[in-house]
Amino acid sequence: METFNQMQEFAESWALVFLTVVFVAAVVWALWPGKSRDQDDAARLIFRNEDRPASDKPVHKEA
Protein backbone atom coordinates (compact mmCIF):
# COMPACT_ATOMS: atom_id res chain seq x y z
CA MET A 1 0.00 0.00 0.00
CA GLU A 2 2.97 2.28 0.45
CA THR A 3 3.73 2.22 -3.27
CA PHE A 4 0.20 3.38 -4.02
CA ASN A 5 0.55 6.31 -1.64
CA GLN A 6 3.87 7.31 -3.21
CA MET A 7 2.39 7.19 -6.70
CA GLN A 8 -0.64 9.17 -5.59
CA GLU A 9 1.56 11.83 -4.00
CA PHE A 10 3.62 12.07 -7.19
CA ALA A 11 0.51 12.35 -9.35
CA GLU A 12 -0.91 15.11 -7.17
CA SER A 13 2.25 17.21 -7.23
CA TRP A 14 4.89 16.73 -9.94
CA ALA A 15 2.68 15.17 -12.60
CA LEU A 16 0.47 18.25 -12.57
CA VAL A 17 3.50 20.50 -12.93
CA PHE A 18 4.86 18.36 -15.78
CA LEU A 19 1.56 18.32 -17.68
CA THR A 20 1.16 22.08 -17.23
CA VAL A 21 4.64 22.66 -18.67
CA VAL A 22 3.89 20.35 -21.62
CA PHE A 23 0.61 22.19 -22.31
CA VAL A 24 2.24 25.62 -22.20
CA ALA A 25 5.05 24.42 -24.47
CA ALA A 26 2.54 23.05 -27.00
CA VAL A 27 0.58 26.32 -27.06
CA VAL A 28 3.73 28.41 -27.47
CA TRP A 29 4.97 26.11 -30.25
CA ALA A 30 1.64 26.33 -32.10
CA LEU A 31 1.40 30.13 -31.81
CA TRP A 32 5.06 30.89 -32.56
CA PRO A 33 5.23 33.68 -35.20
CA GLY A 34 7.59 31.73 -37.47
CA LYS A 35 4.98 28.98 -37.86
CA SER A 36 2.52 31.17 -39.76
CA ARG A 37 3.74 30.02 -43.19
CA ASP A 38 3.36 26.35 -42.25
CA GLN A 39 -0.08 27.01 -40.76
CA ASP A 40 -1.22 28.91 -43.87
CA ASP A 41 -0.01 26.04 -46.05
CA ALA A 42 -1.91 23.53 -43.91
CA ALA A 43 -5.06 25.68 -44.03
CA ARG A 44 -4.99 25.79 -47.85
CA LEU A 45 -4.15 22.11 -48.23
CA ILE A 46 -7.68 21.02 -49.17
CA PHE A 47 -7.91 23.66 -51.92
CA ARG A 48 -4.56 22.82 -53.52
CA ASN A 49 -5.97 20.58 -56.28
CA GLU A 50 -8.92 22.65 -57.48
CA ASP A 51 -7.44 23.75 -60.83
CA ARG A 52 -4.70 21.21 -61.55
CA PRO A 53 -3.34 17.88 -60.31
CA ALA A 54 -1.51 17.79 -57.02
CA SER A 55 2.18 18.62 -56.90
CA ASP A 56 4.75 17.53 -54.38
CA LYS A 57 5.84 21.10 -53.60
CA PRO A 58 3.97 23.20 -51.01
CA VAL A 59 2.27 26.29 -52.35
CA HIS A 60 3.28 29.51 -50.57
CA LYS A 61 1.58 32.69 -51.64
CA GLU A 62 3.29 35.90 -50.61
CA ALA A 63 0.83 38.39 -49.20
N, C-alpha and C positions, 0 to 999 in steps of 0.2 A: 504494500500500500504506500510505502514511502516513495517509490518511483512515480506513482500516479501524482502524488502531491508535488513532487519536483517538476514534473511535466506541466502540471496545472499552473504552478507559479511562473514557470518560464513563459507559458502561453499568455498569461495575464500581463506580463511586463515586457519582455524583450521582443516577443513575437509581434506585439502591437506596434512597437517602435520600428521594427524591421519592415512590416507591411506598410506603415505610413511613409517611410523613406522610399520604398519601391513605388508607391503610388505617386508621390511628389516627383520622383525622377521620371516616371512615365509621362506625366502631364507636361513637365518642362521639355522633355524630348519631343513630344508631339507638337508643342507650340513654339519651338525654337524658330527664330526668323529665317534661318537658312534652309528650313524644310519647306518653305512655301512653294518652290518650284516642283518638288516631288509631290506635294499635296495637290497642286493644280493639275499635274499630269495624271494622278490617280483619279481626280474628279472628272476629267475628260475622257477617261479610258473607255467608257461605254459608247462614246460618240466617235471614236477614232475611225471606224470602218463605214461611215455613212456614205461617202462618195467613192471610195476606192478600196481595194483589198488591204488587209492588214499588213503593216510593215514591222520589222523587228526593231526599228529605232523609235524611241519616244518622241512625241511631238511636243516641242516647247514653243509657245507663241510669246514673243516679246510684247509687253504691254506698254 
